[in-house]
């Protein structure tokens, strides 16, 4: 039997549950800082492209410093908060498989 695709509301609920669990695991405040967002931006002008970011959510992984030959881009991802996890290069494939 094939399972029907999740609705937008079901996806949002799963994401919220994941975020709540991660915030608790990481010892962060229960409620994130409020950010303005347009749930589904339909249009923006060509001139706005350089300053428009459309976020779809997800899990981000950066290679850790110890396993990096050059720790440039992974460092910036970590320091800016863009990397959810920092993991040694050799462990990233297993981490991805376990996250599925």
PAZALUM-571216 format. One record per atom (N, C-alpha, C): residue number from 1; residue in one letter; atom name; x, z, y. Coordinates in Angstrom, 2 decimals. Example, Ala and Ser with C-alpha at 12.3 -4.5 7.8 and 13.67 -1.06 7.14 Angstrom:
(1; A; N; (13.19; 7.80; -5.69))
(1; A; CA; (12.30; 7.80; -4.50))
(1; A; C; (13.20; 7.80; -3.30))
(2; S; N; (12.85; 7.08; -2.25))
(2; S; CA; (13.67; 7.14; -1.06))
(2; S; C; (12.90; 7.87; 0.03))
This chain:
(1; X; N; (0.83; 0.00; -1.18))
(1; X; CA; (0.00; 0.00; 0.00))
(1; X; C; (0.88; 0.00; 1.25))
(2; X; N; (0.60; -0.87; 2.18))
(2; X; CA; (1.38; -0.89; 3.40))
(2; X; C; (0.75; 0.04; 4.43))
(3; X; N; (1.60; 0.69; 5.17))
(3; X; CA; (1.15; 1.63; 6.19))
(3; X; C; (0.97; 0.86; 7.49))
(4; X; N; (-0.12; 1.15; 8.21))
(4; X; CA; (-0.35; 0.45; 9.47))
(4; X; C; (0.63; 0.95; 10.53))
(5; X; N; (0.96; 0.10; 11.50))
(5; X; CA; (1.91; 0.49; 12.54))
(5; X; C; (1.36; 1.68; 13.34))
(6; X; N; (2.28; 2.49; 13.87))
(6; X; CA; (1.88; 3.62; 14.68))
(6; X; C; (1.32; 3.15; 16.01))
(7; X; N; (0.38; 3.90; 16.54))
(7; X; CA; (-0.14; 3.61; 17.87))
(7; X; C; (0.84; 4.14; 18.91))
(8; X; N; (0.66; 3.71; 20.14))
(8; X; CA; (1.51; 4.20; 21.23))
(8; X; C; (1.42; 5.72; 21.32))
(9; X; N; (0.23; 6.26; 21.21))
(9; X; CA; (0.03; 7.70; 21.30))
(9; X; C; (0.74; 8.44; 20.17))
(10; X; N; (0.70; 7.89; 18.96))
(10; X; CA; (1.38; 8.50; 17.83))
(10; X; C; (2.90; 8.49; 18.02))
(11; X; N; (3.41; 7.40; 18.55))
(11; X; CA; (4.85; 7.31; 18.84))
(11; X; C; (5.23; 8.33; 19.89))
(12; X; N; (4.44; 8.42; 20.96))
(12; X; CA; (4.71; 9.39; 22.02))
(12; X; C; (4.71; 10.82; 21.47))
(13; X; N; (3.78; 11.12; 20.58))
(13; X; CA; (3.71; 12.45; 19.97))
(13; X; C; (4.97; 12.73; 19.15))
(14; X; N; (5.41; 11.76; 18.36))
(14; X; CA; (6.62; 11.94; 17.55))
(14; X; C; (7.85; 12.13; 18.43))
(15; X; N; (7.94; 11.36; 19.49))
(15; X; CA; (9.08; 11.48; 20.40))
(15; X; C; (9.07; 12.87; 21.06))
(16; X; N; (7.89; 13.32; 21.49))
(16; X; CA; (7.79; 14.64; 22.12))
(16; X; C; (8.19; 15.75; 21.14))
(17; X; N; (7.76; 15.64; 19.90))
(17; X; CA; (8.12; 16.64; 18.89))
(17; X; C; (9.62; 16.65; 18.64))
(18; X; N; (10.22; 15.45; 18.57))
(18; X; CA; (11.66; 15.34; 18.38))
(18; X; C; (12.40; 15.97; 19.56))
(19; X; N; (11.96; 15.64; 20.79))
(19; X; CA; (12.62; 16.17; 21.98))
(19; X; C; (12.52; 17.69; 22.03))
(20; X; N; (11.36; 18.23; 21.71))
(20; X; CA; (11.17; 19.68; 21.71))
(20; X; C; (12.12; 20.34; 20.70))
(21; X; N; (12.21; 19.79; 19.51))
(21; X; CA; (13.09; 20.34; 18.48))
(21; X; C; (14.55; 20.25; 18.90))
(22; X; N; (14.96; 19.12; 19.49))
(22; X; CA; (16.35; 18.95; 19.94))
(22; X; C; (16.68; 19.91; 21.07))
(23; X; N; (15.78; 20.08; 22.02))
(23; X; CA; (16.01; 21.00; 23.14))
(23; X; C; (16.21; 22.41; 22.60))
(24; X; N; (15.39; 22.80; 21.62))
(24; X; CA; (15.51; 24.13; 21.02))
(24; X; C; (16.84; 24.25; 20.29))
(25; X; N; (17.20; 23.23; 19.49))
(25; X; CA; (18.44; 23.24; 18.72))
(25; X; C; (19.67; 23.33; 19.63))
(26; X; N; (19.60; 22.65; 20.77))
(26; X; CA; (20.74; 22.62; 21.69))
(26; X; C; (20.74; 23.78; 22.69))
(27; X; N; (19.71; 24.63; 22.64))
(27; X; CA; (19.63; 25.77; 23.55))
(27; X; C; (19.31; 25.39; 24.98))
(28; X; N; (18.58; 24.29; 25.16))
(28; X; CA; (18.20; 23.84; 26.50))
(28; X; C; (16.85; 24.41; 26.88))
(29; X; N; (16.55; 24.34; 28.17))
(29; X; CA; (15.25; 24.79; 28.66))
(29; X; C; (14.15; 24.04; 27.91))
(30; X; N; (13.02; 24.70; 27.65))
(30; X; CA; (11.94; 24.04; 26.89))
(30; X; C; (11.39; 22.78; 27.56))
(31; X; N; (11.33; 22.79; 28.88))
(31; X; CA; (10.79; 21.64; 29.60))
(31; X; C; (11.89; 20.94; 30.37))
(32; X; N; (12.05; 19.64; 30.15))
(32; X; CA; (13.08; 18.90; 30.89))
(32; X; C; (12.71; 18.80; 32.37))
(33; X; N; (13.69; 18.53; 33.18))
(33; X; CA; (13.45; 18.32; 34.61))
(33; X; C; (12.50; 17.15; 34.78))
(34; X; N; (11.56; 17.27; 35.71))
(34; X; CA; (10.61; 16.16; 35.90))
(34; X; C; (11.31; 14.94; 36.49))
(35; X; N; (11.00; 13.80; 35.93))
(35; X; CA; (11.52; 12.53; 36.42))
(35; X; C; (10.35; 11.59; 36.64))
(36; X; N; (10.43; 10.81; 37.69))
(36; X; CA; (9.39; 9.82; 37.92))
(36; X; C; (9.65; 8.66; 36.99))
(37; X; N; (8.62; 8.14; 36.42))
(37; X; CA; (8.76; 6.91; 35.65))
(37; X; C; (7.44; 6.17; 35.63))
(38; X; N; (7.55; 4.88; 35.52))
(38; X; CA; (6.39; 4.01; 35.38))
(38; X; C; (6.30; 3.74; 33.89))
(39; X; N; (5.22; 4.16; 33.26))
(39; X; CA; (5.12; 4.06; 31.81))
(39; X; C; (5.36; 2.66; 31.29))
(40; X; N; (4.95; 1.67; 32.04))
(40; X; CA; (5.11; 0.30; 31.55))
(40; X; C; (5.25; -0.64; 32.74))
(41; X; N; (6.43; -0.70; 33.32))
(41; X; CA; (6.59; -1.58; 34.48))
(41; X; C; (6.39; -3.04; 34.07))
(42; X; N; (5.44; -3.67; 34.66))
(42; X; CA; (5.11; -5.04; 34.30))
(42; X; C; (5.90; -6.07; 35.11))
(43; X; N; (6.18; -5.73; 36.36))
(43; X; CA; (6.84; -6.72; 37.20))
(43; X; C; (7.86; -6.06; 38.11))
(44; X; N; (8.93; -6.75; 38.36))
(44; X; CA; (9.86; -6.37; 39.39))
(44; X; C; (10.52; -7.65; 39.88))
(45; X; N; (10.92; -7.63; 41.13))
(45; X; CA; (11.49; -8.81; 41.76))
(45; X; C; (12.91; -9.06; 41.27))
(46; X; N; (13.35; -10.31; 41.34))
(46; X; CA; (14.70; -10.67; 40.93))
(46; X; C; (15.74; -9.83; 41.66))
(47; X; N; (15.51; -9.56; 42.95))
(47; X; CA; (16.45; -8.77; 43.74))
(47; X; C; (16.53; -7.32; 43.25))
(48; X; N; (15.53; -6.85; 42.52))
(48; X; CA; (15.50; -5.47; 42.04))
(48; X; C; (16.21; -5.31; 40.69))
(49; X; N; (16.63; -6.39; 40.06))
(49; X; CA; (17.22; -6.31; 38.72))
(49; X; C; (18.41; -5.38; 38.65))
(50; X; N; (19.28; -5.42; 39.65))
(50; X; CA; (20.49; -4.61; 39.60))
(50; X; C; (20.20; -3.12; 39.71))
(51; X; N; (19.02; -2.75; 40.20))
(51; X; CA; (18.68; -1.34; 40.36))
(51; X; C; (17.47; -0.92; 39.52))
(52; X; N; (17.04; -1.78; 38.61))
(52; X; CA; (15.89; -1.48; 37.77))
(52; X; C; (16.36; -1.23; 36.34))
(53; X; N; (15.93; -0.10; 35.79))
(53; X; CA; (16.25; 0.24; 34.41))
(53; X; C; (14.96; 0.45; 33.66))
(54; X; N; (14.80; -0.24; 32.58))
(54; X; CA; (13.63; -0.04; 31.73))
(54; X; C; (14.12; 0.69; 30.50))
(55; X; N; (13.62; 1.90; 30.31))
(55; X; CA; (14.05; 2.72; 29.19))
(55; X; C; (13.00; 2.68; 28.10))
(56; X; N; (13.45; 2.48; 26.88))
(56; X; CA; (12.54; 2.45; 25.75))
(56; X; C; (12.73; 3.67; 24.85))
(57; X; N; (13.65; 4.53; 25.22))
(57; X; CA; (13.91; 5.72; 24.40))
(57; X; C; (14.82; 5.40; 23.24))
(58; X; N; (15.20; 6.42; 22.53))
(58; X; CA; (16.04; 6.19; 21.36))
(58; X; C; (17.11; 7.24; 21.22))
(59; X; N; (17.88; 7.07; 20.21))
(59; X; CA; (18.97; 7.98; 19.86))
(59; X; C; (20.27; 7.27; 20.17))
(60; X; N; (21.15; 7.92; 20.93))
(60; X; CA; (22.41; 7.29; 21.29))
(60; X; C; (23.58; 8.07; 20.70))
(61; X; N; (24.57; 7.34; 20.22))
(61; X; CA; (25.73; 7.92; 19.56))
(61; X; C; (26.98; 7.38; 20.25))
(62; X; N; (27.92; 8.29; 20.52))
(62; X; CA; (29.21; 7.88; 21.06))
(62; X; C; (30.31; 8.41; 20.15))
(63; X; N; (31.36; 7.64; 20.02))
(63; X; CA; (32.51; 8.08; 19.23))
(63; X; C; (33.16; 9.27; 19.94))
(64; X; N; (33.61; 10.26; 19.18))
(64; X; CA; (34.23; 11.44; 19.78))
(64; X; C; (35.67; 11.15; 20.21))
(65; X; N; (36.22; 12.04; 21.01))
(65; X; CA; (37.57; 11.85; 21.56))
(65; X; C; (38.64; 11.87; 20.48))
(66; X; N; (38.49; 12.74; 19.50))
(66; X; CA; (39.52; 12.89; 18.47))
(66; X; C; (39.73; 11.63; 17.65))
(67; X; N; (38.68; 10.85; 17.43))
(67; X; CA; (38.82; 9.64; 16.60))
(67; X; C; (38.95; 8.37; 17.43))
(68; X; N; (38.99; 8.50; 18.76))
(68; X; CA; (39.10; 7.33; 19.64))
(68; X; C; (40.55; 7.01; 19.96))
(69; X; N; (40.88; 5.72; 19.93))
(69; X; CA; (42.20; 5.28; 20.39))
(69; X; C; (42.19; 5.31; 21.91))
(70; X; N; (41.13; 4.78; 22.50))
(70; X; CA; (40.91; 4.83; 23.94))
(70; X; C; (39.55; 5.49; 24.15))
(71; X; N; (39.54; 6.62; 24.79))
(71; X; CA; (38.31; 7.39; 24.97))
(71; X; C; (37.72; 7.12; 26.35))
(72; X; N; (37.49; 5.85; 26.67))
(72; X; CA; (36.96; 5.47; 27.97))
(72; X; C; (35.45; 5.44; 28.01))
(73; X; N; (34.89; 4.41; 27.40))
(73; X; CA; (33.44; 4.25; 27.42))
(73; X; C; (32.72; 5.41; 26.74))
(74; X; N; (33.18; 5.88; 25.56))
(74; X; CA; (32.50; 7.03; 24.95))
(74; X; C; (32.53; 8.28; 25.84))
(75; X; N; (33.64; 8.48; 26.56))
(75; X; CA; (33.74; 9.63; 27.46))
(75; X; C; (32.72; 9.54; 28.58))
(76; X; N; (32.60; 8.37; 29.18))
(76; X; CA; (31.63; 8.19; 30.26))
(76; X; C; (30.21; 8.38; 29.74))
(77; X; N; (29.93; 7.86; 28.56))
(77; X; CA; (28.59; 8.05; 27.98))
(77; X; C; (28.30; 9.53; 27.77))
(78; X; N; (29.29; 10.27; 27.27))
(78; X; CA; (29.13; 11.70; 27.04))
(78; X; C; (28.96; 12.46; 28.36))
(79; X; N; (29.85; 12.21; 29.31))
(79; X; CA; (29.83; 12.94; 30.58))
(79; X; C; (28.59; 12.65; 31.40))
(80; X; N; (28.04; 11.45; 31.28))
(80; X; CA; (26.84; 11.11; 32.05))
(80; X; C; (25.56; 11.57; 31.37))
(81; X; N; (25.69; 12.08; 30.15))
(81; X; CA; (24.50; 12.52; 29.42))
(81; X; C; (23.80; 11.39; 28.68))
(82; X; N; (24.41; 10.21; 28.65))
(82; X; CA; (23.79; 9.07; 27.99))
(82; X; C; (23.95; 9.11; 26.47))
(83; X; N; (24.91; 9.87; 25.97))
(83; X; CA; (25.12; 9.96; 24.52))
(83; X; C; (24.43; 11.22; 24.00))
(84; X; N; (23.51; 11.03; 23.07))
(84; X; CA; (22.83; 12.16; 22.45))
(84; X; C; (23.78; 12.92; 21.54))
(85; X; N; (24.63; 12.19; 20.84))
(85; X; CA; (25.58; 12.80; 19.90))
(85; X; C; (26.96; 12.20; 20.09))
(86; X; N; (27.99; 13.01; 19.87))
(86; X; CA; (29.38; 12.54; 19.80))
(86; X; C; (29.84; 12.80; 18.38))
(87; X; N; (30.27; 11.75; 17.70))
(87; X; CA; (30.58; 11.84; 16.27))
(87; X; C; (31.88; 11.09; 15.99))
(88; X; N; (32.70; 11.58; 15.05))
(88; X; CA; (33.89; 10.83; 14.66))
(88; X; C; (33.48; 9.44; 14.12))
(89; X; N; (34.28; 8.46; 14.41))
(89; X; CA; (33.97; 7.08; 14.03))
(89; X; C; (33.61; 6.96; 12.55))
(90; X; N; (34.35; 7.63; 11.69))
(90; X; CA; (34.11; 7.50; 10.25))
(90; X; C; (32.76; 8.08; 9.81))
(91; X; N; (32.17; 8.94; 10.62))
(91; X; CA; (30.89; 9.57; 10.26))
(91; X; C; (29.67; 8.87; 10.85))
(92; X; N; (29.89; 7.93; 11.78))
(92; X; CA; (28.75; 7.27; 12.45))
(92; X; C; (27.85; 6.52; 11.47))
(93; X; N; (28.37; 5.72; 10.52))
(93; X; CA; (27.46; 5.01; 9.60))
(93; X; C; (26.54; 5.96; 8.82))
(94; X; N; (27.09; 7.04; 8.27))
(94; X; CA; (26.26; 7.99; 7.53))
(94; X; C; (25.25; 8.68; 8.43))
(95; X; N; (25.66; 8.96; 9.67))
(95; X; CA; (24.73; 9.59; 10.61))
(95; X; C; (23.54; 8.67; 10.88))
(96; X; N; (23.82; 7.39; 11.09))
(96; X; CA; (22.74; 6.43; 11.35))
(96; X; C; (21.81; 6.36; 10.17))
(97; X; N; (22.35; 6.27; 8.97))
(97; X; CA; (21.52; 6.20; 7.77))
(97; X; C; (20.66; 7.46; 7.64))
(98; X; N; (21.24; 8.62; 7.90))
(98; X; CA; (20.48; 9.86; 7.77))
(98; X; C; (19.41; 10.00; 8.86))
(99; X; N; (19.60; 9.32; 10.00))
(99; X; CA; (18.64; 9.41; 11.08))
(99; X; C; (17.43; 8.50; 10.87))
(100; X; N; (17.54; 7.57; 9.93))
(100; X; CA; (16.43; 6.63; 9.70))
(100; X; C; (15.30; 7.26; 8.94))
